[in-house]
């Protein structure tokens, strides 16, 4: 089979980690927040919405091209020299996951990047993670470790990623009391709880713990989060009311998560090794992270330690349901007994993660257990859960389901001291109780049944049977047969009748034999044949083999796929002379769904199987040049061959009308609209002239009217001038590109700024920005900006930067402006008075959707119409309804509040401070439930004094304007002024409704303004700006 990396939901296989993938693009404002430095030493400037706004190559890396894309809400930046190691499987793609790195704080403010590095057998190294033969490394994020890791013989380099923590009634639900009555309590069985620690002082857990070890970054083993204690008590509580599933078990407390419920993979790996060496028969892991189609270090350790020690790892499936392919890692490991969650009626919990497994479509989860509203012990210092009674809390999640199965495994291990982990897993799944209407990809074998597993002697190996995918057309399909075994741990032979229970047409599944005898202490083999040549619809068929006899019922989940109409797509890659062989990266994206694959063969010719449809093909190749080919829309309705000849790619040649100018940053990006309505895109960023000169582009095949491209360059010219040269295209990718605009063809913007960053973002004249692209570059004073106007309009944002050089302290969001060639514009971003406003940058700054209210008032907007926000000083939003306070939120981001559906009178207040000024606005209005997002009828009063008039002892007129978010006109306005920071207020004279007369007294140092207005619908606002501007 050809190696293929699965990016979306296509049923493809293989293990190649390649970076250039097209995925959904968000529409958040890309204002710079905190940058970070990659392991390679390249610095990434990240916007407040998570968008990548610039890449600054590390020393000596200026000629490299950087690919940027988004997948599953995460943004990636991959330097050109990482593509090969990623493709070879030597690098973990998460090393370039800017979203995850940023959330974890890796690479920020000089912080190192924690790695897990494995070496081939025989290599000399110190392995502190012995389960996988690997070491932990704190790599400096300055590029110094980059080449050394790969050139030093490392087999694989992973990011040491973050992991997080994912009874009275529920024990009866799974039949645990029957086991206790039979004398099976898991007596003396060692069960490890790898979690946030266990509070062994809780009355239900006193004496249950026999060993503890802290592997986390916390100071000690104390459970200050509560997750581990809740899990441990579900397994082994000896309480009278809330008794655990295996009250006779003994606990090994491995604290691998910190006091906030998070931790690193290396901490978890050390805990796993310790627990196995301590002799744990069962290891509970109610934790996890996102799975990928490669085997990560924790998955590898589950498989390795299970085989070496005979330990059973019971792992949470994850809480990412109800979507398919959401099983987390390490629950995705082959050896793991992976647990989903059901409620008290055995219905699947909406949050429970579902299969199939990413990459190979395997059946996961393996089993389910109660995980909704589970009452268990509360740690003395615990924070999770809903209090039920003193010492106990209720919690939900697959984390709560998992210890039910771990406890069941402990009961079974106590009954069968010689059984290994695989035997325990086989018995538990074979005896599980399925829920009607659920598939194996939702429930595995079914809900764990302790009462049944202690009496049932027969299990199956493997615990499920997948018969694979059978390709279209189906007139020549051949049957496929797989064998599986029944094992009998009892002392008497068992005669079983076999049948298939599946929603499938006659003839699709055949069993042989229909009856078999499983000898005492032995096994017997059956075979399942699947045939997709029957006359039926395409799709996935699933069910179970049900074996009954002698009071025993054994269910073995089964699945087979009858492929929908699909064809072979062969891609022939032809590289330039002198380019490294096989050094290419190709992504094929389904234009209907956005699902994507990344096919690869070293010789350049690769064939993949895809459903009938339209596909975008993106292919890049490195070498002396960086070649980029795109086919926007390939119609696949028969077996098809596409030649991707990189020799056809042509250069991008752009020059600025200034011989001294040089490229500060460049971006070549595209996006297109999927059949789902979502927009997906990809970009390549370059740090300067040398990388842009290397880039070559060419279109392959047909066009697509929804395909949009952008070539954007930003230049630094003489005397600090700036050139923003950008061009948009529609329908196809350019076949090379050449532009040399004269200065007369550009708009001239005189930007009166002082410092910070300017994010200059080109838009096409119709539609939003292509691939959400913008470049942020620093400014250190007023500058002349020259912007291209051919088919392009511009939005310019700004921000103030802290002394660390990258942390945003203030954000300024500009409006889209249509500049004209040959004209000069003077702009004063940040000129006050700074106050509330509702600029047209957004449809609604305060809006109600149903009964949810979102408040995001730009309290510090300037005279230019730029929406202003402090990124460091929190805003406080308070909401009253009919005179009663119903909500309060404090923070630097939008406030989200919940409202009653019925009509009511509301009073909303938002306040904050910035640069010595305090702003507060209070609005009154009526509101009721809405069926769609609706802007609330709020107004703002804007003051625009001339800076030349900011002097004491002078009478001045200040322009004043009332603006409404919904366009309702004002009918009354009053303004008062204070010269002692709001202690004393004086009335003012209004000249019409556009000017207010102020008498600045001698000796005054500041002016405060208070305005009240009522609109024609009776809605009001009272707005106060203390120390609105200073006087000299």
DRENSEVO-584203 format. One record per residue (C-alpha): residue in one letter; x, y, z. Coordinates in steps of 0.1 Angstrom, whole numbers, padded with zeros to 4 digits, always signed. Example, Ala and Ser with C-alpha at 12.3 -4.5 7.8 and 13.67 -1.06 7.14 Angstrom:
2
A+0123-0045+0078;S+0137-0011+0071;
***
This chain:
1032
X+0000+0000+0000;X+0012+0035-0008;X+0022+0056+0022;X-0005+0082+0029;X-0011+0105+0058;X-0048+0110+0066;X-0057+0146+0074;X-0095+0145+0073;X-0120+0117+0073;X-0110+0097+0042;X-0104+0060+0048;X-0067+0059+0040;X-0037+0044+0057;X+0000+0049+0063;X+0024+0068+0085;X+0039+0098+0069;X+0040+0131+0088;X+0039+0158+0062;X+0032+0195+0069;X+0017+0213+0039;X-0020+0207+0043;X-0050+0228+0035;X-0075+0232+0063;X-0102+0255+0075;X-0092+0291+0081;X-0106+0311+0110;X-0119+0347+0107;X-0105+0360+0140;X-0087+0394+0141;X-0050+0386+0136;X-0036+0411+0160;X-0003+0402+0174;X-0004+0388+0209;X+0026+0368+0220;X+0053+0355+0196;X+0072+0323+0201;X+0104+0308+0188;X+0104+0274+0171;X+0129+0247+0179;X+0145+0257+0146;X+0153+0292+0159;X+0127+0309+0137;X+0104+0334+0154;X+0067+0333+0147;X+0045+0364+0153;X+0011+0352+0164;X-0021+0373+0164;X-0046+0376+0192;X-0070+0354+0172;X-0042+0328+0168;X-0034+0338+0132;X+0002+0337+0120;X+0011+0373+0110;X+0048+0370+0103;X+0078+0347+0105;X+0112+0360+0113;X+0138+0334+0101;X+0167+0326+0125;X+0203+0336+0116;X+0214+0320+0084;X+0179+0308+0075;X+0167+0338+0055;X+0165+0319+0023;X+0140+0293+0036;X+0103+0293+0028;X+0078+0286+0056;X+0044+0269+0051;X+0015+0278+0073;X-0018+0261+0076;X-0046+0252+0100;X-0060+0219+0111;X-0086+0211+0137;X-0083+0246+0151;X-0045+0245+0154;X-0022+0266+0133;X+0012+0252+0121;X+0043+0269+0108;X+0067+0245+0091;X+0101+0256+0078;X+0112+0241+0045;X+0141+0221+0060;X+0117+0203+0083;X+0096+0188+0055;X+0120+0159+0048;X+0123+0147+0085;X+0085+0150+0088;X+0079+0130+0057;X+0104+0103+0069;X+0085+0101+0103;X+0116+0113+0123;X+0098+0145+0135;X+0066+0150+0155;X+0045+0175+0136;X+0034+0190+0170;X+0069+0206+0172;X+0055+0231+0147;X+0020+0234+0161;X+0020+0271+0170;X-0014+0269+0188;X-0003+0241+0211;X+0032+0256+0217;X+0017+0290+0225;X-0009+0275+0249;X+0018+0256+0267;X+0042+0285+0268;X+0069+0266+0249;X+0093+0288+0230;X+0080+0320+0245;X+0102+0346+0263;X+0133+0323+0261;X+0115+0292+0274;X+0130+0260+0260;X+0111+0234+0240;X+0108+0201+0259;X+0113+0171+0237;X+0113+0133+0238;X+0141+0118+0217;X+0145+0081+0208;X+0175+0065+0193;X+0180+0033+0172;X+0190+0001+0189;X+0228+0001+0197;X+0231+0039+0198;X+0248+0052+0229;X+0226+0075+0250;X+0211+0078+0284;X+0175+0067+0284;X+0155+0080+0313;X+0122+0069+0297;X+0131+0032+0295;X+0097+0021+0284;X+0103+0034+0249;X+0141+0037+0250;X+0140+0075+0249;X+0154+0105+0267;X+0139+0139+0277;X+0156+0170+0263;X+0151+0206+0271;X+0161+0221+0238;X+0168+0258+0235;X+0145+0276+0212;X+0173+0294+0194;X+0181+0268+0167;X+0212+0255+0184;X+0197+0221+0190;X+0179+0218+0157;X+0205+0203+0134;X+0223+0185+0162;X+0192+0164+0171;X+0187+0151+0136;X+0223+0149+0126;X+0232+0132+0159;X+0214+0099+0150;X+0180+0104+0167;X+0154+0079+0155;X+0125+0101+0163;X+0120+0135+0180;X+0086+0142+0197;X+0073+0172+0214;X+0069+0165+0251;X+0033+0175+0249;X+0008+0184+0275;X-0018+0159+0288;X-0049+0167+0309;X-0073+0148+0332;X-0100+0138+0310;X-0206+0052+0427;X-0233+0040+0448;X-0257+0037+0418;X-0231+0030+0391;X-0215+0000+0409;X-0249-0016+0410;X-0254-0007+0373;X-0224-0027+0363;X-0231-0056+0386;X-0203-0052+0411;X-0224-0062+0442;X-0228-0097+0426;X-0190-0101+0425;X-0187-0089+0461;X-0213-0114+0472;X-0194-0141+0454;X-0163-0131+0474;X-0145-0113+0446;X-0134-0078+0456;X-0100-0076+0439;X-0084-0084+0473;X-0047-0075+0472;X-0046-0067+0435;X-0023-0037+0428;X-0040-0010+0408;X-0021+0021+0398;X-0038+0054+0395;X-0018+0077+0373;X-0035+0111+0379;X-0034+0142+0401;X-0026+0122+0432;X-0048+0105+0458;X-0060+0119+0491;X-0054+0088+0512;X-0067+0107+0543;X-0103+0105+0530;X-0122+0080+0552;X-0131+0059+0522;X-0094+0055+0511;X-0077+0051+0545;X-0054+0021+0542;X-0060+0015+0505;X-0028+0031+0492;X+0004+0011+0495;X+0029+0033+0475;X+0031+0067+0460;X+0054+0087+0438;X+0053+0122+0424;X+0064+0125+0388;X+0046+0159+0381;X+0059+0194+0384;X+0039+0198+0416;X+0058+0200+0449;X+0043+0168+0464;X+0018+0140+0460;X-0011+0159+0476;X-0042+0159+0453;X-0051+0196+0451;X-0073+0191+0420;X-0095+0162+0431;X-0095+0142+0399;X-0072+0114+0411;X-0090+0110+0444;X-0124+0107+0426;X-0110+0081+0402;X-0093+0062+0430;X-0124+0060+0451;X-0144+0047+0422;X-0119+0018+0419;X-0112+0010+0456;X-0133+0029+0480;X-0141+0009+0511;X-0168+0033+0522;X-0201+0021+0535;X-0223+0041+0510;X-0200+0050+0481;X-0181+0017+0478;X-0157+0012+0449;X-0159-0015+0423;X-0129-0034+0438;X-0128-0024+0475;X-0102-0051+0482;X-0077-0036+0457;X-0046-0018+0468;X-0036+0015+0452;X-0004+0027+0437;X-0006+0065+0436;X+0014+0078+0407;X+0010+0116+0405;X+0017+0125+0369;X-0006+0155+0366;X+0000+0188+0384;X-0023+0207+0407;X-0042+0222+0377;X-0049+0187+0362;X-0022+0190+0334;X+0011+0174+0328;X+0037+0164+0302;X+0039+0131+0283;X+0074+0125+0298;X+0058+0127+0334;X+0032+0102+0323;X+0058+0079+0308;X+0078+0078+0340;X+0047+0070+0360;X+0038+0042+0336;X+0072+0026+0340;X+0071+0030+0378;X+0037+0014+0381;X+0046-0015+0359;X+0078-0021+0379;X+0058-0020+0411;X+0038-0050+0399;X+0005-0032+0390;X-0019-0057+0374;X-0041-0028+0363;X-0031+0008+0355;X-0059+0034+0353;X-0052+0064+0330;X-0081+0088+0331;X-0061+0113+0310;X-0051+0118+0274;X-0044+0141+0245;X-0054+0144+0208;X-0045+0113+0187;X-0027+0114+0154;X-0021+0087+0127;X+0014+0080+0141;X+0023+0061+0172;X+0032+0086+0199;X+0055+0079+0229;X+0027+0072+0253;X+0009+0048+0229;X+0042+0030+0223;X+0048+0027+0260;X+0013+0012+0265;X+0020-0015+0240;X+0056-0021+0252;X+0049-0023+0289;X+0017-0044+0283;X+0038-0070+0265;X+0068-0069+0289;X+0049-0069+0322;X+0015-0084+0314;X-0001-0052+0328;X-0035-0041+0316;X-0038-0003+0308;X-0073+0009+0312;X-0075+0043+0294;X-0102+0069+0289;X-0115+0073+0253;X-0117+0111+0257;X-0145+0137+0260;X-0144+0149+0224;X-0177+0134+0212;X-0201+0132+0195;X-0181+0134+0164;X-0164+0103+0147;X-0126+0096+0149;X-0123+0115+0182;X-0106+0088+0203;X-0078+0103+0222;X-0043+0091+0228;X-0032+0068+0246;X-0066+0052+0244;X-0058+0047+0207;X-0030+0022+0215;X-0036-0014+0204;X-0030-0029+0239;X-0052-0003+0258;X-0086-0013+0270;X-0103+0019+0259;X-0134+0031+0278;X-0163+0052+0266;X-0190+0066+0288;X-0227+0058+0292;X-0254+0072+0315;X-0275+0054+0341;X-0297+0040+0312;X-0266+0027+0293;X-0272+0054+0267;X-0240+0068+0252;X-0229+0101+0268;X-0228+0129+0242;X-0193+0138+0252;X-0179+0103+0249;X-0153+0101+0221;X-0161+0078+0191;X-0141+0057+0167;X-0130+0046+0142;X-0094+0051+0152;X-0075+0077+0133;X-0053+0063+0106;X-0064+0027+0102;X-0101+0028+0110;X-0097+0003+0138;X-0126-0004+0163;X-0123+0018+0194;X-0135+0022+0221;X-0133-0013+0234;X-0159-0010+0261;X-0181+0015+0280;X-0190+0022+0316;X-0210+0047+0336;X-0195+0081+0334;X-0224+0106+0339;X-0231+0121+0374;X-0207+0097+0392;X-0205+0104+0430;X-0172+0096+0446;X-0147+0109+0472;X-0138+0146+0473;X-0101+0154+0480;X-0097+0177+0510;X-0082+0203+0487;X-0101+0192+0455;X-0116+0216+0431;X-0135+0195+0406;X-0171+0182+0407;X-0205+0193+0421;X-0208+0189+0459;X-0234+0162+0468;X-0228+0158+0505;X-0198+0165+0528;X-0167+0146+0514;X-0183+0137+0481;X-0187+0153+0447;X-0204+0143+0414;X-0185+0144+0381;X-0190+0133+0345;X-0166+0122+0318;X-0148+0092+0304;X-0124+0098+0332;X-0152+0087+0356;X-0161+0057+0334;X-0125+0044+0332;X-0121+0035+0369;X-0153+0014+0367;X-0135-0008+0342;X-0102-0007+0360;X-0121-0018+0391;X-0138-0046+0372;X-0104-0057+0359;X-0090-0058+0395;X-0120-0080+0406;X-0112-0103+0377;X-0075-0103+0384;X-0082-0113+0420;X-0103-0142+0407;X-0076-0153+0382;X-0042-0144+0397;X-0024-0160+0368;X-0041-0140+0340;X-0023-0114+0320;X-0036-0081+0307;X-0047-0095+0273;X-0067-0122+0291;X-0084-0097+0313;X-0092-0075+0283;X-0106-0104+0264;X-0128-0115+0292;X-0141-0080+0300;X-0150-0073+0264;X-0165-0107+0257;X-0189-0104+0287;X-0199-0068+0281;X-0236-0058+0277;X-0242-0040+0244;X-0267-0012+0241;X-0292-0016+0212;X-0287+0009+0184;X-0251+0017+0192;X-0223+0007+0168;X-0189-0008+0177;X-0173+0025+0170;X-0195+0041+0197;X-0195+0014+0224;X-0170-0013+0215;X-0184-0045+0229;X-0208-0028+0252;X-0211-0018+0289;X-0188-0036+0313;X-0207-0063+0333;X-0189-0074+0364;X-0216-0099+0375;X-0212-0117+0342;X-0175-0116+0338;X-0169-0134+0370;X-0190-0163+0359;X-0183-0164+0322;X-0154-0186+0313;X-0152-0179+0276;X-0136-0149+0259;X-0124-0140+0224;X-0090-0131+0209;X-0089-0106+0193;X-0117-0088+0210;X-0130-0074+0176;X-0127-0084+0140;X-0123-0058+0112;X-0126-0072+0076;X-0112-0041+0059;X-0123-0020+0030;X-0133-0035-0004;X-0128-0014-0034;X-0153-0002-0060;X-0167-0015-0084;X-0180-0045-0066;X-0188-0069-0095;X-0154-0086-0089;X-0153-0085-0051;X-0138-0116-0035;X-0147-0129+0000;X-0122-0122+0028;X-0118-0145+0058;X-0103-0138+0092;X-0100-0162+0121;X-0106-0156+0158;X-0104-0178+0189;X-0126-0186+0218;X-0107-0192+0250;X-0122-0213+0279;X-0108-0207+0314;X-0133-0230+0330;X-0130-0267+0340;X-0157-0279+0316;X-0160-0279+0279;X-0184-0253+0264;X-0205-0259+0234;X-0212-0227+0215;X-0237-0219+0187;X-0224-0190+0166;X-0245-0164+0147;X-0240-0130+0132;X-0260-0101+0146;X-0256-0073+0121;X-0276-0049+0100;X-0264-0063+0067;X-0278-0080+0037;X-0279-0118+0034;X-0246-0132+0023;X-0224-0104+0035;X-0212-0122+0066;X-0207-0159+0069;X-0195-0179+0099;X-0178-0212+0101;X-0184-0234+0119;X-0220-0226+0132;X-0212-0246+0163;X-0180-0254+0181;X-0167-0268+0214;X-0142-0249+0234;X-0123-0274+0256;X-0117-0267+0292;X-0085-0247+0296;X-0081-0245+0259;X-0094-0227+0228;X-0112-0232+0196;X-0110-0212+0164;X-0138-0198+0142;X-0137-0179+0109;X-0157-0149+0097;X-0160-0143+0060;X-0171-0110+0046;X-0184-0106+0010;X-0192-0071-0003;X-0202-0083-0038;X-0238-0087-0026;X-0264-0063-0040;X-0265-0036-0014;X-0256+0001-0008;X-0221+0012-0003;X-0210+0020+0033;X-0198+0006+0066;X-0215-0025+0079;X-0210-0036+0115;X-0224-0058+0142;X-0212-0088+0162;X-0206-0125+0162;X-0228-0138+0190;X-0218-0171+0206;X-0243-0188+0230;X-0244-0220+0249;X-0241-0234+0284;X-0255-0202+0299;X-0228-0182+0282;X-0231-0154+0257;X-0201-0139+0240;X-0202-0109+0216;X-0173-0101+0192;X-0177-0067+0174;X-0172-0069+0136;X-0170-0044+0107;X-0165-0043+0070;X-0165-0014+0045;X-0181-0016+0010;X-0163+0013-0007;X-0183+0040-0025;X-0176+0048-0061;X-0139+0056-0061;X-0110+0057-0085;X-0072+0056-0085;X-0054+0090-0087;X-0018+0086-0098;X+0005+0116-0092;X+0038+0117-0111;X+0062+0142-0096;X+0090+0154-0118;X+0117+0175-0101;X+0142+0200-0114;X+0177+0189-0123;X+0198+0191-0091;X+0169+0189-0067;X+0171+0162-0041;X+0153+0130-0052;X+0119+0126-0035;X+0120+0160-0018;X+0084+0169-0024;X+0053+0174-0003;X+0018+0169-0018;X-0017+0173-0003;X-0049+0163-0020;X-0081+0179-0006;X-0117+0169-0012;X-0133+0201-0024;X-0167+0190-0010;X-0157+0181+0026;X-0122+0194+0032;X-0108+0159+0040;X-0072+0157+0029;X-0045+0131+0024;X-0007+0135+0019;X+0005+0107-0005;X+0042+0100-0009;X+0066+0076-0026;X+0104+0083-0028;X+0105+0077-0066;X+0079+0104-0071;X+0051+0082-0085;X+0023+0076-0060;X-0013+0062-0065;X-0041+0068-0040;X-0077+0057-0039;X-0103+0084-0036;X-0141+0088-0038;X-0156+0103-0070;X-0155+0141-0067;X-0135+0173-0071;X-0101+0177-0055;X-0075+0204-0050;X-0040+0192-0055;X-0011+0212-0038;X+0025+0202-0043;X+0058+0218-0033;X+0094+0207-0039;X+0125+0220-0023;X+0160+0224-0037;X+0178+0253-0053;X+0143+0267-0059;X+0111+0263-0039;X+0085+0251-0065;X+0048+0252-0058;X+0022+0237-0081;X-0016+0239-0075;X-0045+0224-0093;X-0076+0241-0079;X-0102+0216-0091;X-0095+0181-0104;X-0126+0162-0115;X-0121+0125-0105;X-0147+0103-0122;X-0123+0077-0136;X-0088+0065-0130;X-0067+0096-0135;X-0030+0104-0139;X-0017+0139-0131;X+0018+0150-0139;X+0032+0174-0114;X+0062+0188-0132;X+0081+0212-0110;X+0102+0224-0140;X+0071+0243-0152;X+0070+0266-0122;X+0079+0302-0129;X+0095+0329-0107;X+0078+0356-0088;X+0094+0389-0097;X+0083+0420-0079;X+0101+0453-0075;X+0093+0484-0055;X+0097+0519-0070;X+0127+0526-0047;X+0161+0512-0055;X+0170+0511-0018;X+0140+0491-0008;X+0143+0455+0003;X+0117+0428+0012;X+0109+0426+0049;X+0083+0399+0045;X+0063+0382+0018;X+0034+0358+0016;X+0020+0337-0012;X-0014+0323-0002;X-0046+0309-0015;X-0080+0298-0002;X-0112+0283-0017;X-0147+0275-0006;X-0157+0239+0001;X-0191+0224-0006;X-0198+0227+0031;X-0195+0265+0029;X-0163+0265+0049;X-0132+0283+0035;X-0099+0265+0035;X-0065+0278+0026;X-0027+0276+0028;X+0002+0300+0027;X+0039+0302+0024;X+0058+0330+0041;X+0092+0342+0034;X+0114+0364+0055;X+0131+0385+0028;X+0145+0389-0007;X+0165+0356-0008;X+0135+0333-0001;X+0112+0352-0024;X+0137+0349-0052;X+0137+0311-0047;X+0100+0307-0051;X+0084+0294-0083;X+0047+0289-0090;X+0025+0273-0116;X-0011+0263-0121;X-0019+0227-0131;X-0052+0218-0149;X-0086+0235-0146;X-0097+0265-0126;X-0123+0269-0098;X-0143+0302-0095;X-0141+0299-0056;X-0103+0297-0057;X-0086+0330-0046;X-0049+0338-0045;X-0028+0365-0030;X+0008+0376-0035;X+0018+0401-0009;X+0051+0418-0002;X+0062+0443+0023;X+0093+0464+0018;X+0114+0488+0038;X+0126+0518+0018;X+0146+0549+0023;X+0140+0572+0053;X+0119+0546+0070;X+0093+0544+0042;X+0072+0513+0037;X+0058+0496+0006;X+0028+0473+0007;X+0025+0456-0027;X-0002+0430-0030;X-0022+0415-0059;X-0052+0392-0058;X-0063+0365-0083;X-0094+0344-0089;X-0099+0310-0104;X-0064+0296-0107;X-0029+0297-0093;X-0005+0321-0111;X+0020+0307-0137;X+0048+0329-0124;X+0041+0366-0115;X+0058+0399-0125;X+0050+0434-0113;X+0070+0466-0111;X+0046+0494-0101;X+0055+0531-0104;X+0051+0553-0073;X+0023+0571-0091;X+0003+0539-0092;X+0004+0536-0054;X-0015+0554-0027;X+0005+0574-0002;X-0004+0571+0035;X+0014+0593+0060;X+0010+0573+0093;X+0016+0595+0123;X+0026+0567+0147;X+0052+0565+0174;X+0061+0528+0180;X+0047+0493+0182;X+0036+0472+0152;X+0015+0479+0122;X-0004+0449+0107;X-0010+0458+0071;X-0036+0434+0056;X-0046+0434+0020;X-0082+0425+0010;X-0097+0419-0024;X-0123+0445-0034;X-0150+0420-0028;X-0149+0393-0001;X-0128+0389+0030;X-0090+0385+0032;X-0075+0356+0014;X-0065+0328+0039;X-0069+0354+0067;X-0034+0367+0058;X-0017+0398+0072;X+0019+0407+0080;X+0028+0426+0112;X+0060+0446+0111;X+0075+0469+0138;X+0075+0507+0135;X+0095+0532+0155;X+0080+0565+0145;X+0060+0583+0117;X+0064+0567+0083;X+0053+0571+0047;X+0035+0541+0035;X+0029+0533-0002;X+0002+0508-0010;X-0008+0491-0042;X-0044+0496-0053;X-0049+0473-0083;X-0078+0452-0071;X-0069+0456-0035;X-0082+0475-0004;X-0064+0476+0029;X-0071+0472+0066;X-0043+0484+0090;X-0043+0474+0126;X-0019+0484+0153;X-0008+0476+0187;X+0015+0488+0214;X+0043+0464+0225;X+0057+0457+0260;X+0094+0460+0268;X+0098+0422+0261;X+0095+0431+0224;X+0065+0409+0216;X+0037+0411+0243;X+0008+0433+0231;X-0004+0458+0257;X-0029+0476+0235;X-0048+0466+0203;X-0061+0489+0176;X-0084+0474+0149;X-0087+0494+0118;X-0114+0497+0091;X-0111+0485+0055;X-0101+0515+0034;X-0102+0519-0004;X-0071+0540-0012;X-0067+0556-0046;X-0035+0557-0067;X-0016+0589-0066;X-0034+0603-0036;X-0020+0612-0002;X-0038+0603+0031;X-0027+0615+0066;X-0037+0592+0095;X-0033+0596+0132;X-0040+0562+0148;X-0044+0565+0185;X-0054+0601+0186;X-0079+0608+0214;X-0102+0612+0231;X-0102+0575+0235;X-0137+0562+0243;X-0165+0537+0234;X-0175+0533+0198;X-0192+0509+0175;X-0171+0511+0142;X-0182+0491+0112;X-0153+0467+0115;X-0178+0443+0129;X-0216+0438+0124;X-0223+0438+0161;X-0201+0446+0191;X-0228+0438+0216;X-0253+0412+0203;X-0278+0387+0215;X-0281+0352+0200;X-0311+0333+0214;X-0305+0338+0251;X-0268+0343+0250;X-0253+0379+0252;X-0218+0387+0240;X-0204+0421+0251;X-0171+0432+0234;X-0173+0470+0235;X-0140+0487+0222;X-0138+0511+0252;X-0107+0530+0238;X-0115+0537+0202;X-0097+0567+0186;X-0107+0595+0163;X-0097+0576+0132;X-0124+0550+0139;X-0100+0523+0150;X-0116+0500+0177;X-0093+0501+0208;X-0087+0475+0235;X-0064+0472+0264;X-0047+0438+0263;X-0034+0440+0299;X-0060+0460+0319;X-0093+0440+0323;X-0127+0453+0315;X-0156+0448+0339;X-0191+0441+0326;X-0221+0441+0349;X-0256+0433+0338;X-0289+0441+0356;X-0324+0429+0346;X-0355+0446+0361;X-0333+0461+0388;X-0316+0428+0398;X-0280+0419+0391;X-0278+0388+0369;X-0242+0387+0357;X-0207+0401+0361;X-0176+0393+0340;X-0140+0407+0343;X-0114+0401+0317;X-0095+0414+0287;X-0117+0395+0262;X-0154+0395+0254;X-0179+0390+0282;X-0205+0362+0277;X-0237+0362+0297;X-0269+0342+0298;X-0303+0360+0297;X-0339+0348+0304;X-0360+0343+0273;X-0388+0366+0285;X-0388+0403+0278;X-0371+0425+0303;X-0356+0459+0311;X-0318+0458+0312;X-0290+0479+0325;X-0255+0471+0311;X-0223+0487+0324;X-0188+0482+0310;X-0158+0500+0324;X-0120+0499+0321;X-0087+0519+0323;X-0060+0527+0299;X-0031+0552+0299;X-0044+0570+0329;X-0079+0573+0317;X-0110+0555+0331;X-0139+0548+0308;X-0174+0537+0319;X-0206+0534+0299;X-0240+0524+0312;X-0268+0515+0287;X-0305+0508+0293;X-0327+0489+0268;X-0353+0462+0265;X-0346+0428+0252;X-0362+0394+0247;X-0353+0360+0231;X-0340+0362+0195;X-0340+0336+0168;X-0308+0349+0153;X-0279+0371+0162;X-0292+0406+0168;X-0273+0438+0176;X-0286+0455+0208;X-0297+0492+0205;X-0266+0508+0221;X-0251+0542+0214;X-0218+0559+0220;X-0207+0595+0223;X-0175+0605+0205;X-0154+0636+0213;X-0128+0648+0188;X-0108+0677+0203;X-0080+0693+0183;X-0047+0685+0201;X-0037+0722+0196;X-0066+0732+0219;X-0054+0711+0248;X-0043+0741+0268;X-0054+0755+0301;X-0069+0790+0302;X-0086+0787+0268;X-0122+0784+0256;X-0126+0758+0229;X-0152+0740+0209;X-0149+0702+0207;X-0167+0682+0180;X-0192+0657+0195;X-0210+0629+0177;X-0236+0603+0188;X-0233+0570+0170;X-0257+0540+0173;X-0249+0503+0168;X-0283+0498+0152;X-0287+0532+0135;X-0314+0546+0158;X-0310+0584+0159;X-0305+0603+0192;X-0332+0628+0203;X-0315+0643+0234;X-0279+0649+0245;X-0263+0666+0275;X-0226+0669+0283;X-0209+0678+0315;X-0172+0685+0322;X-0148+0681+0351;X-0114+0695+0357;X-0106+0676+0389;X-0109+0640+0377;X-0146+0637+0383;X-0150+0652+0417;X-0170+0682+0404;X-0191+0683+0373;X-0201+0714+0353;X-0227+0718+0326;X-0216+0727+0291;X-0231+0746+0262;X-0240+0726+0231;X-0239+0742+0197;X-0265+0722+0179;X-0256+0685+0184;X-0222+0686+0169;X-0201+0710+0191;X-0196+0714+0228;X-0181+0745+0243;X-0155+0740+0270;X-0138+0767+0292;X-0104+0752+0303;X-0096+0771+0335;X-0061+0782+0344;X-0042+0757+0363;X-0063+0727+0351;X-0043+0696+0341;X-0069+0673+0326;X-0104+0673+0312;X-0130+0646+0321;X-0162+0643+0301;X-0197+0629+0309;X-0224+0625+0283;X-0260+0614+0285;X-0282+0606+0255;X-0315+0591+0247;X-0325+0577+0213;X-0358+0579+0196;X-0368+0544+0209;X-0361+0554+0246;X-0328+0536+0250;X-0302+0555+0270;X-0265+0557+0276;X-0245+0575+0303;X-0208+0576+0294;X-0180+0589+0316;X-0144+0594+0306;X-0122+0605+0335;X-0090+0623+0324;X-0101+0621+0288;X-0072+0643+0277;X-0044+0663+0293;X-0039+0701+0294;X-0007+0720+0291;
***
